[in-house]
Amino acid sequence: MKKLLVLVFVTLISTSAFSTNENPNKKEIRAKIVTLLGSPNFTINNEVKTIVEFTLNNKGEIVILNVDCKKTQICDYVKSKLNYKKVYSSIKQSSNNIYKIPLTIKSK
């Protein structure tokens, strides 16, 4: 009985230690992405809507998987501004979450 209680106690402590979530939430990531994108250095005639699909590596960097847009100039701009840019200090657990964020790029 004593061994069973010790086993339950150790199990509870070990699961609570690993249950802390070090991953950022979507709002934090989106805010940092908007900051990183800034304003494009080219002219846009009308607004362009796109969906950016990415994941975060364990260094806290964005890894672009796909940019769904029809204009290659915009796709290249988004990739160059975001790919492997650090948005979070570090991610303790290896998480394979794939994020999809819609973006609208407007002309000034």
CYANA upper distance limits for C-alpha pairs under 8 A (distance plus 0.5 A):
  1 MET  CA      5 LEU  CA      6.85
  2 LYS  CA      6 VAL  CA      6.82
  3 LYS  CA      7 LEU  CA      6.56
  4 LEU  CA      8 VAL  CA      6.68
  5 LEU  CA      9 PHE  CA      6.57
  6 VAL  CA     10 VAL  CA      6.61
  7 LEU  CA     11 THR  CA      6.61
  8 VAL  CA     12 LEU  CA      6.67
  9 PHE  CA     13 ILE  CA      6.79
 10 VAL  CA     14 SER  CA      6.60
 11 THR  CA     15 THR  CA      6.65
 12 LEU  CA     16 SER  CA      6.67
 13 ILE  CA     17 ALA  CA      6.72
 14 SER  CA     18 PHE  CA      7.03
 15 THR  CA     19 SER  CA      6.55
 16 SER  CA     20 THR  CA      7.68
 22 GLU  CA     91 ILE  CA      6.39
 22 GLU  CA     92 LYS  CA      6.79
 22 GLU  CA     93 GLN  CA      7.91
 23 ASN  CA     91 ILE  CA      6.53
 23 ASN  CA     92 LYS  CA      8.50
 24 PRO  CA     28 GLU  CA      6.90
 24 PRO  CA     29 ILE  CA      7.32
 24 PRO  CA     88 TYR  CA      7.76
 25 ASN  CA     29 ILE  CA      7.01
 26 LYS  CA     30 ARG  CA      6.51
 27 LYS  CA     31 ALA  CA      6.66
 28 GLU  CA     32 LYS  CA      6.87
 29 ILE  CA     33 ILE  CA      6.62
 29 ILE  CA     87 VAL  CA      7.33
 30 ARG  CA     34 VAL  CA      6.69
 30 ARG  CA    101 ILE  CA      7.87
 31 ALA  CA     35 THR  CA      6.82
 32 LYS  CA     36 LEU  CA      6.61
 32 LYS  CA     87 VAL  CA      6.82
 33 ILE  CA     37 LEU  CA      6.59
 33 ILE  CA     82 LEU  CA      7.62
 33 ILE  CA     87 VAL  CA      8.32
 34 VAL  CA     38 GLY  CA      6.88
 36 LEU  CA     81 LYS  CA      6.96
 36 LEU  CA     82 LEU  CA      7.23
 37 LEU  CA     78 VAL  CA      7.42
 37 LEU  CA     81 LYS  CA      6.29
 37 LEU  CA     82 LEU  CA      7.57
 40 PRO  CA     77 TYR  CA      8.03
 43 THR  CA    107 SER  CA      7.42
 44 ILE  CA    106 LYS  CA      7.53
 44 ILE  CA    107 SER  CA      5.62
 45 ASN  CA    107 SER  CA      6.92
 46 ASN  CA    106 LYS  CA      6.99
 46 ASN  CA    107 SER  CA      6.61
 47 GLU  CA    104 THR  CA      7.07
 47 GLU  CA    105 ILE  CA      5.98
 47 GLU  CA    106 LYS  CA      4.74
 47 GLU  CA    107 SER  CA      6.67
 48 VAL  CA    104 THR  CA      6.08
 48 VAL  CA    105 ILE  CA      5.64
 48 VAL  CA    106 LYS  CA      6.99
 49 LYS  CA     69 CYS  CA      7.75
 49 LYS  CA    102 PRO  CA      7.72
 49 LYS  CA    103 LEU  CA      6.29
 49 LYS  CA    104 THR  CA      4.91
 49 LYS  CA    105 ILE  CA      6.90
 50 THR  CA     67 VAL  CA      7.38
 50 THR  CA     68 ASP  CA      5.96
 50 THR  CA     69 CYS  CA      5.67
 50 THR  CA    102 PRO  CA      6.29
 50 THR  CA    103 LEU  CA      5.79
 50 THR  CA    104 THR  CA      6.82
 51 ILE  CA     67 VAL  CA      6.40
 51 ILE  CA     68 ASP  CA      5.70
 51 ILE  CA     69 CYS  CA      7.76
 51 ILE  CA    100 LYS  CA      6.95
 51 ILE  CA    101 ILE  CA      6.12
 51 ILE  CA    102 PRO  CA      4.79
 51 ILE  CA    103 LEU  CA      6.44
 52 VAL  CA     64 ILE  CA      7.95
 52 VAL  CA     65 LEU  CA      8.34
 52 VAL  CA     66 ASN  CA      6.51
 52 VAL  CA     67 VAL  CA      5.10
 52 VAL  CA     68 ASP  CA      6.90
 52 VAL  CA     99 TYR  CA      8.49
 52 VAL  CA    100 LYS  CA      6.08
 52 VAL  CA    101 ILE  CA      5.84
 52 VAL  CA    102 PRO  CA      6.76
 52 VAL  CA    103 LEU  CA      7.73
 53 GLU  CA     64 ILE  CA      6.79
 53 GLU  CA     65 LEU  CA      5.95
 53 GLU  CA     66 ASN  CA      5.50
 53 GLU  CA     67 VAL  CA      6.70
 53 GLU  CA     98 ILE  CA      7.35
 53 GLU  CA     99 TYR  CA      6.14
 53 GLU  CA    100 LYS  CA      4.95
 53 GLU  CA    101 ILE  CA      7.10
 54 PHE  CA     62 ILE  CA      7.05
 54 PHE  CA     63 VAL  CA      5.99
 54 PHE  CA     64 ILE  CA      4.91
 54 PHE  CA     65 LEU  CA      5.40
 54 PHE  CA     66 ASN  CA      7.29
 54 PHE  CA     98 ILE  CA      6.20
 54 PHE  CA     99 TYR  CA      5.85
 54 PHE  CA    100 LYS  CA      7.07
 55 THR  CA     62 ILE  CA      6.49
 55 THR  CA     63 VAL  CA      5.85
 55 THR  CA     64 ILE  CA      7.20
 55 THR  CA     65 LEU  CA      7.73
 55 THR  CA     96 ASN  CA      7.48
 55 THR  CA     97 ASN  CA      6.52
 55 THR  CA     98 ILE  CA      5.29
 55 THR  CA     99 TYR  CA      6.40
 56 LEU  CA     60 GLY  CA      6.25
 56 LEU  CA     61 GLU  CA      5.93
 56 LEU  CA     62 ILE  CA      5.35
 56 LEU  CA     63 VAL  CA      6.39
 56 LEU  CA     95 SER  CA      8.27
 56 LEU  CA     96 ASN  CA      8.19
 56 LEU  CA     97 ASN  CA      7.97
 56 LEU  CA     98 ILE  CA      8.40
 57 ASN  CA     61 GLU  CA      6.08
 57 ASN  CA     62 ILE  CA      7.27
 57 ASN  CA     63 VAL  CA      7.39
 57 ASN  CA     91 ILE  CA      8.08
 57 ASN  CA     94 SER  CA      7.98
 57 ASN  CA     95 SER  CA      8.27
 58 ASN  CA     90 SER  CA      6.56
 58 ASN  CA     91 ILE  CA      5.42
 58 ASN  CA     92 LYS  CA      7.28
 58 ASN  CA     93 GLN  CA      7.77
 58 ASN  CA     94 SER  CA      6.40
 58 ASN  CA     95 SER  CA      8.21
 59 LYS  CA     86 LYS  CA      8.06
 59 LYS  CA     88 TYR  CA      8.28
 59 LYS  CA     89 SER  CA      7.55
 59 LYS  CA     90 SER  CA      5.39
 59 LYS  CA     91 ILE  CA      6.80
 60 GLY  CA     86 LYS  CA      6.09
 60 GLY  CA     87 VAL  CA      6.41
 60 GLY  CA     88 TYR  CA      5.08
 60 GLY  CA     89 SER  CA      6.16
 60 GLY  CA     90 SER  CA      5.15
 60 GLY  CA     91 ILE  CA      6.28
 61 GLU  CA     83 ASN  CA      8.27
 61 GLU  CA     84 TYR  CA      5.54
 61 GLU  CA     85 LYS  CA      5.68
 61 GLU  CA     86 LYS  CA      4.64
 61 GLU  CA     87 VAL  CA      6.33
 61 GLU  CA     88 TYR  CA      7.37
 62 ILE  CA     82 LEU  CA      7.05
 62 ILE  CA     83 ASN  CA      6.13
 62 ILE  CA     84 TYR  CA      5.49
 62 ILE  CA     85 LYS  CA      6.16
 62 ILE  CA     86 LYS  CA      6.96
 62 ILE  CA     87 VAL  CA      7.44
 63 VAL  CA     82 LEU  CA      8.37
 63 VAL  CA     83 ASN  CA      5.84
 63 VAL  CA     84 TYR  CA      6.04
 64 ILE  CA     79 LYS  CA      7.21
 64 ILE  CA     82 LEU  CA      7.84
 64 ILE  CA     83 ASN  CA      6.00
 64 ILE  CA     84 TYR  CA      8.34
 67 VAL  CA     75 CYS  CA      6.42
 67 VAL  CA     78 VAL  CA      8.16
 67 VAL  CA     79 LYS  CA      8.15
 68 ASP  CA     75 CYS  CA      8.07
 69 CYS  CA     74 ILE  CA      7.91
 69 CYS  CA     75 CYS  CA      6.87
 70 LYS  CA     75 CYS  CA      8.45
 71 LYS  CA     75 CYS  CA      6.99
 72 THR  CA     76 ASP  CA      6.48
 73 GLN  CA     77 TYR  CA      6.61
 74 ILE  CA     78 VAL  CA      6.68
 75 CYS  CA     79 LYS  CA      6.67
 76 ASP  CA     80 SER  CA      6.46
 77 TYR  CA     81 LYS  CA      6.62
 78 VAL  CA     82 LEU  CA      6.53
 79 LYS  CA     83 ASN  CA      5.84
 81 LYS  CA     85 LYS  CA      8.18
